[in-house]
């Protein structure tokens, strides 16, 4: 009987603890600096780049993703950020790629 109880209790405990272990993290992208972006201090730079691409695509009301253009744009922004580390990332994107892009 004790084995049966522990077999039933283990999965129940796991179900209850999983949500507690998965903390939600939110990021205000408008506050990320170039330095934080380049040094992966906030999140993976690729993840942030993809989010920014989607954000600006939404502003342009387009659903098209040009992967080659995305890579070129990401490289341009990274190069700009290397010499402008205190600039906000979104400001860097708008400076390098133009407003609304």
For each residue, the residues with C-beta under 8 A, 3 or more apart:
1: 4 5
2: 5 6
3: 6 7
4: 1 7 8
5: 1 2 8 9
6: 2 3 9 10
7: 3 4 10 11
8: 4 5 11 12
9: 5 6 12 13
10: 6 7 13 14
11: 7 8 14 15
12: 8 9 15 16
13: 9 10 16 17
14: 10 11 17 18
15: 11 12 18
16: 12 13 19 20
17: 13 14 20 21
18: 14 15 21 22
19: 16 22
20: 16 17
21: 17 18
22: 18 19
23:
24:
25:
26:
27: 32 42 43 48
28: 31 32
29: 32 48 51 52 55 89 90
30: 88 90
31: 28 88
32: 27 28 29 36 37 42 48 88 89 90
33: 36 37 85 86 87 88 89
34: 37 38 80 81 82 84 85 86 87 88 89 92
35: 38 39 41 81 85 86
36: 32 33 39 41 42 89
37: 32 33 34 40 41 42 45 48 81 89
38: 34 35 45 78 81 82 85
39: 35 36
40: 37 43 44 45
41: 35 36 37
42: 27 32 36 37 48
43: 27 40 47 48
44: 40 47 48
45: 37 38 40 48 49 78
46: 49 50 74
47: 43 44 50 51
48: 27 29 32 37 42 43 44 45 51 52 89
49: 45 46 52 53 70 74 77
50: 46 47 53 54
51: 29 47 48 54 55
52: 29 48 49 55 56 89 90 93
53: 49 50 56 57 65 70 73
54: 50 51 57 58
55: 29 51 52 58 59
56: 52 53 59 60 93 97 100 101
57: 53 54 60 62 63 64 65
58: 54 55 61
59: 55 56 100
60: 56 57 100 101
61: 58
62: 57
63: 57
64: 57
65: 53 57 70
66: 69 70
67: 70 71
68: 71 72
69: 66 72 73
70: 49 53 65 66 67 73 74
71: 67 68 74 75
72: 68 69 75 76
73: 53 69 70 76 77 96 97 101
74: 46 49 70 71 77 78
75: 71 72 78 79
76: 72 73 79 80 96 97
77: 49 73 74 80 81 89 92 93 96 97
78: 38 45 74 75 81 82
79: 75 76 82 83
80: 34 76 77 83 84 87 92 95 96
81: 34 35 37 38 77 78 84 85 87 89 92
82: 34 38 78 79 85
83: 79 80
84: 34 80 81 87 92
85: 33 34 35 38 81 82
86: 33 34 35
87: 33 34 80 81 84 91 92 95
88: 30 31 32 33 34 91 92
89: 29 32 33 34 36 37 48 52 77 81 92 93
90: 29 30 32 52 93 94
91: 87 88 94 95
92: 34 77 80 81 84 87 88 89 95 96
93: 52 56 77 89 90 96 97 101
94: 90 91 97 98 99 100 101
95: 80 87 91 92
96: 73 76 77 80 92 93
97: 56 73 76 77 93 94 101
98: 94 101
99: 94
100: 56 59 60 94
101: 56 60 73 93 94 97 98
